[in-house]
Amino acid sequence: MCLGLYYHLDQAAQHALLDRIRGRALVLDTHWATTDGSGWFTRSGQLTEVGRLGDEDGAWFAEAIGRTEAERKQSALLASYGNDRSFWATLPSLQATLRRFGYDWQWMALHPHTGAQRSFIVARPG
């Protein structure tokens, strides 16, 4: 289970995590980027425009910019430590990435808050 972590990582750390857990069933709770302007994080301007990073399309989310690591640990507990931005892939790119790491997408449940750009994804080793 990877709940509320994946979207706080940069792309390299996301891929390292998927590689480390390769071959195990996966429940992933994560956010994603949208290309059509929908979603609360997109509309609020908290994500950059969607661009290409390696084999994925996605956007970047700023993680408590302008704060030191000590300040982040005290006042930004929901932010990542050690990286200033995290990568949010689009859903099609996330599906493709999971396939590259040996996962078959089985099921997805959308977050109950409309526009949250977040879901639970269940994937099994392919």
C-alpha positions in Angstrom: 0.0 0.0 0.0 1.3 3.4 -1.0 -1.1 5.9 0.5 -0.5 9.7 0.2 3.2 9.4 -0.7 3.7 8.9 -4.4 2.6 12.4 -5.4 5.0 14.0 -3.0 8.0 12.4 -4.8 9.9 13.5 -7.8 9.8 11.3 -10.8 13.1 9.5 -10.1 11.9 8.6 -6.6 8.5 7.4 -7.9 10.2 5.1 -10.4 12.7 3.8 -7.7 9.7 3.0 -5.5 7.9 1.1 -8.2 11.1 -0.8 -9.0 11.6 -1.7 -5.3 8.1 -3.1 -5.0 8.0 -4.7 -8.4 6.2 -8.1 -8.4 3.8 -7.2 -5.5 0.2 -6.2 -5.6 -0.2 -2.4 -5.3 -2.8 -0.1 -3.8 -1.8 3.4 -4.8 -3.5 6.6 -3.4 -2.3 9.4 -5.5 -3.0 12.7 -7.3 -2.7 13.2 -11.0 -2.4 16.1 -13.5 -5.1 17.0 -16.0 -4.8 18.3 -19.5 -8.3 19.8 -19.9 -8.2 22.4 -17.1 -10.3 20.3 -14.8 -9.4 19.5 -11.2 -9.1 21.8 -8.2 -5.3 21.8 -8.1 -5.1 22.6 -11.8 -7.6 25.4 -11.6 -6.1 26.9 -8.5 -2.7 27.3 -10.2 -0.9 24.9 -7.8 0.3 22.8 -10.7 2.5 23.8 -13.6 1.2 23.3 -17.1 1.5 19.7 -18.3 4.8 18.9 -19.9 6.9 15.9 -20.9 9.4 14.3 -18.5 11.1 11.3 -20.0 8.2 8.9 -21.0 5.6 10.7 -19.0 3.3 13.6 -19.3 2.6 15.5 -16.1 2.9 18.6 -14.1 4.9 19.8 -11.1 3.5 20.6 -7.7 5.5 23.0 -5.4 6.4 21.5 -2.0 6.4 24.2 0.6 8.6 26.5 -1.4 10.8 29.1 0.4 10.9 27.1 3.7 14.0 25.5 5.1 13.9 21.7 5.9 13.5 22.5 9.6 10.6 24.9 8.9 9.0 22.4 6.6 9.1 19.7 9.3 7.5 22.0 11.8 4.9 23.9 9.7 4.4 22.0 6.4 3.8 18.4 7.6 1.9 17.5 4.5 4.8 18.5 2.2 7.7 16.4 1.1 11.1 16.8 2.6 14.3 17.0 0.5 12.6 18.0 -2.8 11.1 21.3 -3.7 8.7 19.9 -6.3 6.9 16.6 -7.0 5.7 15.1 -10.2 2.1 14.4 -10.9 1.7 12.3 -14.1 -1.5 12.4 -16.1 -3.7 9.3 -15.7 -2.7 7.9 -19.2 1.0 8.4 -18.3 0.5 6.8 -14.9 -1.1 3.8 -16.5 1.7 3.5 -18.9 4.3 3.8 -16.2 2.7 1.1 -14.1 2.7 -1.2 -17.1 6.4 -0.5 -17.7 7.0 -1.6 -14.1 5.0 -4.8 -14.6 1.6 -3.8 -13.3 -1.8 -4.4 -14.7 -4.3 -1.7 -13.8 -7.3 -3.5 -12.2 -9.5 -0.9 -10.6 -9.7 2.8 -9.7 -11.9 4.6 -7.2 -12.2 8.4 -7.5 -11.8 10.6 -4.5 -15.2 11.5 -3.0 -14.6 15.3 -3.5 -15.3 16.2 -7.0 -12.3 17.7 -8.8 -9.8 16.4 -6.3 -7.6 14.9 -9.0 -7.0 12.0 -6.6 -7.8 8.3 -6.6 -7.1 4.9 -5.2 -5.7 2.6 -7.8 -5.4 -1.2 -7.5 -2.9 -2.9 -9.7 -1.5 -6.4 -9.8 1.7 -7.8 -11.2 1.3 -8.6 -14.9 
